[in-house]
Amino acid sequence: MLQMQKGTGLGKVLQRNATMQVLTAEAPVEAARYGRRAERLAGLLRLGLPVPRAVALSFDTVRGIAEGRMPALAPILDALGPGAIVSVRGSPENPDWGGPGTILNIGLNAERAAGLAEILGRETAIAAYANFVRAFAVHVARLDEEDFAAGPAASAEAALAAALTRYEEEMAEPFPQDPTDQLAQVLRAMARAWQGTSARLLRQAKGAPPEAGLGLLVQRMALGLGRGKSGAGTIQTVCPETGAPGIFGRYRSDAQGLLAPPPTDPAHHLTRADGSPSLEDRAPDIFATLVDHVRTATAGMRDAVQLEFTIEDGDLRLLDAVPVPRTARSALRIAVDLADAGVLSRDEALMRIPPRSLTELLHRRIDPRAARDVLVRGIGASPGAATGRIVFSADAAVAAAARGEPCILVRHETQPEDVRGMHAASGVVTERGGVTSHAAVIARGIGVPCVVGAAGLTLDLRHKRLIAPDGRNLLPGDVITIDGGTGEVLAGGIDTEEPALDRAFETLMAWADAVRTMAVRANADTPAEAAVAKSFRADGIGLCRTEHMFFEDDRLVVMREVIFTDNAADRRAALERLLPFQRADFAELFRIMADQPVCIRLLDPPLHEFLPKDRGAVHELAAAMNLPVSSVMARIEDIEEFNPMLGLRGVRLGITMPEIYEMQARAIFEATVEVGRDDVAVVPEIMIPLVSARREVELVKSRIDAVAAAVRGETRTDFDFRLGVMVETPRAALRAGEIAQHVRFLSFGTNDLTQMTYGLSRDDSGRFMRDYVAQGVFPEDPFHTLDPEGVGELLEIAASRGREARPDLTISICGEHGGSPESIAFCQAAGFDYVSCSPFRVPVARLAAAQVALDARSVAASG
Amino acid sequence: MLQMQKGTGLGKVLQRNATMQVLTAEAPVEAARYGRRAERLAGLLRLGLPVPRAVALSFDTVRGIAEGRMPALAPILDALGPGAIVSVRGSPENPDWGGPGTILNIGLNAERAAGLAEILGRETAIAAYANFVRAFAVHVARLDEEDFAAGPAASAEAALAAALTRYEEEMAEPFPQDPTDQLAQVLRAMARAWQGTSARLLRQAKGAPPEAGLGLLVQRMALGLGRGKSGAGTIQTVCPETGAPGIFGRYRSDAQGLLAPPPTDPAHHLTRADGSPSLEDRAPDIFATLVDHVRTATAGMRDAVQLEFTIEDGDLRLLDAVPVPRTARSALRIAVDLADAGVLSRDEALMRIPPRSLTELLHRRIDPRAARDVLVRGIGASPGAATGRIVFSADAAVAAAARGEPCILVRHETQPEDVRGMHAASGVVTERGGVTSHAAVIARGIGVPCVVGAAGLTLDLRHKRLIAPDGRNLLPGDVITIDGGTGEVLAGGIDTEEPALDRAFETLMAWADAVRTMAVRANADTPAEAAVAKSFRADGIGLCRTEHMFFEDDRLVVMREVIFTDNAADRRAALERLLPFQRADFAELFRIMADQPVCIRLLDPPLHEFLPKDRGAVHELAAAMNLPVSSVMARIEDIEEFNPMLGLRGVRLGITMPEIYEMQARAIFEATVEVGRDDVAVVPEIMIPLVSARREVELVKSRIDAVAAAVRGETRTDFDFRLGVMVETPRAALRAGEIAQHVRFLSFGTNDLTQMTYGLSRDDSGRFMRDYVAQGVFPEDPFHTLDPEGVGELLEIAASRGREARPDLTISICGEHGGSPESIAFCQAAGFDYVSCSPFRVPVARLAAAQVALDARSVAASG
């Protein structure tokens, strides 16, 4: 298939070769055959923009060249104009897959350089020729780059002579003078480099298919050199950092590109604002045309673009128009502005933003320009940057916070009793654990930057020091900075930037909310987290873990009494003292969330989490409870488990010690009545954790119903509530049909469900998960990205059986996966009602939900 | 519906009441309406045996009586003969569900007693009346039993007077003299007691449905008293203990039952062999008739029966014919003998034996007549009785065994390093753990009696003593006895009986093997276990766990080196030294099993199981490895896991340290070649544990294939092998379709699969499992009885997806459930190829497999 510029006398020749094409305004070019750049240039031509004449070689042609089938080149050169100096540029299908650097000035030789000297002046022309010789020697003949470095030379003439001599010495032949020969060598070198092993591996690592092709563009050069208005530059009309309107770019007069040798005329600046002299000042008409061209290209290409241009003696030519490189922040602003300007629809604007990129906007981040002194690289578990003084205990963190001193809490791993320290700290680092370890989950919930699994660090608590892999010792009080996005732990303090929740962000989020069909709730345990959830417009709380409520000092003592009591009556009496605390906790949450749903999970963790770990605390506890140390120790040992994840926790606790859930239910109901008096209408949702059998649900349900009846009677107030089950065991998923008969909602705890489906502990997987993912054993860390095949099938089975039993069943995900775009797509397809995620992932989830809704809509429209 | 004895003048009256029936030889009686005893008596009549005339009251009638609707009784009494003295007996549908005790001599009053005195003599007649008054007072009028105890009295006359006076005092009315009134009161008392709450709860606990009914039999008495040949007894023609032929029973002359007051004539014995005087001697004709009746009843009722009989003045009457109460051993002998005699078919004989009862025959057991001084009751985890001196460590057990001294190993719980101690010990007791704990699994495998979860015991290792719940201190060397069936730990030595693997056992097993369609393999890790498996005729080894092979002293050191080595080359070098051991292990197994299949599981446990736990051993290891103690400690800590069950083990180990599986594969292949030279043809099966993703299988498969190719080349010998996957994670079950494409068999590890499906650790479930089963949360302990709904569904999904992908896929169960009859029924229905279980459960499994095959056959025949 040959598309030809009509009226070109060379048509006949090119026609024979079906996979070359002269770019024209009339004929579209497929990126899948000629590469993205060729397609773009054809697009610019179609927009009437001035692009130097070019011939595109298809992937097939280039592959043929690498294999020794060089097409006839003279017709190409002829098509670009007699005696044209040309460039060759790469045009891969996807720019991320690499490709050769551009070679300029092909066709220059002694004779033509002499001719050019008459137009441009001798020095400029000879310098251009010398540059070509050097580029050819290094990139085409593959000679040693150092031998051809453009060092200081007495004159351009001397530099050229040196380059030509060196070339001839190395190659045992003179520098090729025939333009066709030059072009052939350039094309062959580029085509072969693309087929080389290292290039192939590199691009496959970036997702390129094995057969990915390279197109090449042979293009007449706009020289950009010479005595008149000549030069090269880039221009765009949005700020690369923020996306705000403005003219940005660079310009060099008398240059063939921005990296070319120093120009003889120092017009370095594009705009007046950049400095003087500038193109804007010196050629206001060209500048205005350029700005106009950007607008034309933006509208035509439906994206903010950066133009590459050359001016040859006042004549403007565009070499490319690439999408403006952007940050998460500018991408968002650009999309919103394009939609506001009518270039994009709002739906398109929504689809332009990768949901995960929003995370960057919600947190402080390290100034990308700052130097980083990396102590160790762990796993980025909760995004954001934090700087502070090292502390090694929750107590020290609380004390530092009391002094108003930012601190970073460093632990082997965190326990529930560290949570208040995590709240107090500016950031958290743990030696062990993975992305779903305790530290990671809590930190994401409260938005504290966190690095886990920083295995290179040695925390030596006996000598109160932290040893970096390079041997540096860090002591309490030393300042470090952590990057919870990249997982880096850095020495010292570093400049950071504030979060960017601007108007564009709010606008896009509002558009997302208008489009999405799935609700997004937040996992929030504390009033602080609930407030964050509210500020990110979560549609309620999907998971309120109640265990933290037992860890505050005065409560923990009572909870330990509960554990040490061996009869129901004493246990009930101890729990009676916890009731007012719990009630107040729930009332506060209900008030913050106003009329939005709040789903409360009954106590879940194994009891040993509430018991002291170290000797001192055991002695204290023994004294407080008036028991011999040995019997406290014995009880603690008694409660220890081989596999706590699979032990006496969740509903098993609720059934063996029913008084705990009864107290919690009472606190929830009394809080409901209390806030109801202030006109906060709550229908609390109560969720039973770790269910594996229908009968567990029946037993807990009947007790909770009894408590509700009692509270209704005592308060003479009616209220409703919804009982549900957290589906975390494969068995609960399989038996969802019979479980659903007793409840109004099922919410998937995908962390635990993933652990049990794989038989893989999230806390222990860190040691080999990287290996496993690197070897492709698992395509992704299933704790990071929901496993659609195993865990996903269980979700689908449960959802369909649950809905069959009870069509109005509410179904959701509340595990760590809740905020991930892949899981949200899964949940949308499976017809779930909502996802619930860490408060700081709510915006990500809202946007992802909008995108999957749009996807579903377009599938429906096309189907 | 009324069935009537033809020609009875009372027919008309009884006819009106559709739910009473005079028992006759012609009319069958439904146990579902009249109870089992009524059905049996009708059966005896049908066989022409002499049964006193009786009227059966249906469940409905008895329910009516309890509710106040007493039927007309005079016709009943008339139907039994004018002036008859009668008894009332209970006739529940299932004798296990309880029911009232028999009341005799109803109808006796002052007048009739006087009449009777003329026949029987005064003393006897008055004593019978007095007995009736006492029984009536206690069981019908519900008076205090102590007040009516038959104490020493001057004469029968005096005893009667005392009873009548006491009755009148308590009831404020004289003892009822009207026979109809007496009968009415007896029937009402029995009917009401059946409806009482405690009786109801008791029978429901035994599986009775809420509406279970009670039938009653009103029967003319054969008095068994008096001057002629009179008395009562029981007789059967098989030994109750062994089932061997012989005449067994008891007899008392001049008695109404065996528990009646001391007879005036001391003819206590049934047979001459029992002692003198005996019925056999005194009434050889009656004795011969009795023996003949037993034979008639046995043939007619198609089971060995025990007759209850009464002789009234030489006239023989049968009161009942119940199946002979039997032990596991006698049951088996009876079934085989009945089949040999043509009374039963072989299939019927097979169906008569509960498979689990065979377990009793395979082990020594405590003499059932011996007194038991129970120290504590734990969980019976491996059946059999053992007596020995207490030892607290594996070393001590080995030392005791070396001295030839039986010992019982007592531990908190066992670890892999205790296994050699378990082999040396006669029995094992652990303080912690459940039926599938380490100790339990190993003990069952090697057939050592074991009690686990003996939580009442306190093992105080510091003071080297064991404290019983009652405070007794037991020291090393003290003798205890354990009953691995009941879970009892007993003080001192107790008489035990040897296992009974006699001709009847072998015969029944041979019949079972002829019938069953499913193979039964054994889980066997050692040559000793393989030999047991072979002796029990297992169809091969279904699971050979290889980890034990790393625990012997010299190997453990090398294994620890493997763990401490941080590069593949050193690891490979260390493993090289283990290779000869492994090869010898496998060669020995192959030789023992001859040409039968042997399925070898590659290394499965987490590495920390190989590391020392106590301080001393850590120091030793450090010295042996020439490493500082701190770095050994650090490495051990590093390897520890939060949830080892879900950690770095199984195939994860095989992928992160591929050298281990490579060494094991090589050992297997080299052993195959080695025994092949001696004409032992083995196709070894290699099983990959803990798989959760297809890619894991691909990676291991390609490495094992490479090892096989290498060994084939080196030895110039060809051999085949079969690769398979142990399905233990829910995900492997769900993805069985794609996994099956790479393997030739799938074997379900139902222990782990149950743990993961429920999210429940077998080691930690003991603390609440009893509660859970007692409350009906789980109908059974799922580690004991395969959960058909959750785990079972995963098995079915995996089997059908696996077979769809590869129709010739071999499918089996090799978890602890493999030997349970319920699982075997499940596996048969699901079309599995074999089950694999502990060697000592092989006979149970063979019989269970025969029974499910027969069930399937009869379903097919009726379908």
Contacts between the chains, C-beta under 8 A, distances in Angstrom:
chain1	res1	chain2	res2	distance
A	641	B	761	6.9
A	641	B	763	7.7
A	641	B	764	4.4
A	642	B	644	7.0
A	642	B	645	7.2
A	642	B	761	6.0
A	642	B	763	4.2
A	642	B	764	5.8
A	643	B	643	4.4
A	643	B	644	6.7
A	643	B	645	4.4
A	643	B	646	6.8
A	643	B	761	3.9
A	643	B	763	6.7
A	643	B	764	6.2
A	644	B	642	7.0
A	644	B	643	6.7
A	644	B	764	7.6
A	645	B	642	7.2
A	645	B	643	4.4
A	645	B	646	6.4
A	645	B	759	7.6
A	645	B	761	7.7
A	646	B	643	6.8
A	646	B	645	6.4
A	646	B	646	7.6
A	646	B	755	6.1
A	646	B	758	8.0
A	646	B	759	5.5
A	646	B	760	5.4
A	646	B	761	3.6
A	646	B	764	6.5
A	647	B	760	8.0
A	647	B	761	5.6
A	647	B	764	4.0
A	647	B	765	7.9
A	648	B	764	6.4
A	648	B	767	5.7
A	648	B	768	5.7
A	652	B	768	5.8
A	652	B	772	7.7
A	655	B	768	7.8
A	655	B	771	7.5
A	655	B	772	7.2
A	655	B	775	7.1
A	655	B	777	6.2
A	656	B	768	4.9
A	656	B	771	5.7
A	690	B	759	6.2
A	692	B	757	7.8
A	692	B	758	4.6
A	692	B	759	6.1
A	692	B	760	6.8
A	692	B	790	7.3
A	693	B	777	6.1
A	693	B	778	6.0
A	695	B	775	8.0
A	695	B	776	6.2
A	695	B	777	4.8
A	695	B	778	7.5
A	696	B	777	5.7
A	699	B	775	7.1
A	699	B	777	6.7
A	728	B	759	6.4
A	729	B	757	6.8
A	729	B	758	5.9
A	729	B	759	3.9
A	729	B	760	8.0
A	730	B	730	4.1
A	730	B	756	6.7
A	730	B	757	4.7
A	730	B	759	7.8
A	730	B	790	7.2
A	730	B	794	7.2
A	731	B	757	4.8
A	731	B	758	5.3
A	731	B	759	7.6
A	731	B	787	7.6
A	731	B	789	8.0
A	731	B	790	3.7
A	731	B	791	7.6
A	734	B	757	7.8
A	734	B	789	7.3
A	734	B	790	5.2
A	734	B	793	5.3
A	734	B	794	7.3
A	735	B	789	6.3
A	735	B	790	6.1
A	752	B	759	6.7
A	755	B	646	6.1
A	756	B	730	6.7
A	756	B	756	4.8
A	756	B	757	7.4
A	756	B	759	4.9
A	757	B	692	7.8
A	757	B	729	6.8
A	757	B	730	4.8
A	757	B	731	4.8
A	757	B	734	7.8
A	757	B	756	7.4
A	758	B	692	4.6
A	758	B	729	5.9
A	758	B	731	5.3
A	759	B	645	7.6
A	759	B	646	5.6
A	759	B	690	6.2
A	759	B	692	6.1
A	759	B	728	6.4
A	759	B	729	3.9
A	759	B	730	7.7
A	759	B	731	7.6
A	759	B	752	6.7
A	759	B	756	4.9
A	760	B	646	5.4
A	760	B	647	8.0
A	760	B	692	6.8
A	760	B	729	8.0
A	761	B	641	6.9
A	761	B	642	5.9
A	761	B	643	3.9
A	761	B	645	7.7
A	761	B	646	3.6
A	761	B	647	5.6
A	763	B	641	7.7
A	763	B	642	4.2
A	763	B	643	6.8
A	764	B	641	4.4
A	764	B	642	5.7
A	764	B	643	6.2
A	764	B	644	7.6
A	764	B	646	6.5
A	764	B	647	3.9
A	764	B	648	6.4
A	765	B	647	8.0
A	767	B	648	5.7
A	768	B	648	5.7
A	768	B	652	5.8
A	768	B	655	7.7
A	768	B	656	4.9
A	771	B	655	7.5
A	771	B	656	5.8
A	772	B	652	7.6
A	772	B	655	7.2
A	775	B	655	7.1
A	775	B	695	8.0
A	775	B	699	7.2
A	776	B	695	6.2
A	777	B	655	6.2
A	777	B	693	6.1
A	777	B	695	4.8
A	777	B	696	5.7
A	777	B	699	6.7
A	778	B	693	6.0
A	778	B	695	7.5
A	787	B	731	7.6
A	789	B	731	8.0
A	789	B	734	7.3
A	789	B	735	6.4
A	790	B	692	7.3
A	790	B	730	7.2
A	790	B	731	3.6
A	790	B	734	5.2
A	790	B	735	6.2
A	791	B	731	7.6
A	793	B	734	5.3
A	794	B	730	7.2
A	794	B	734	7.3
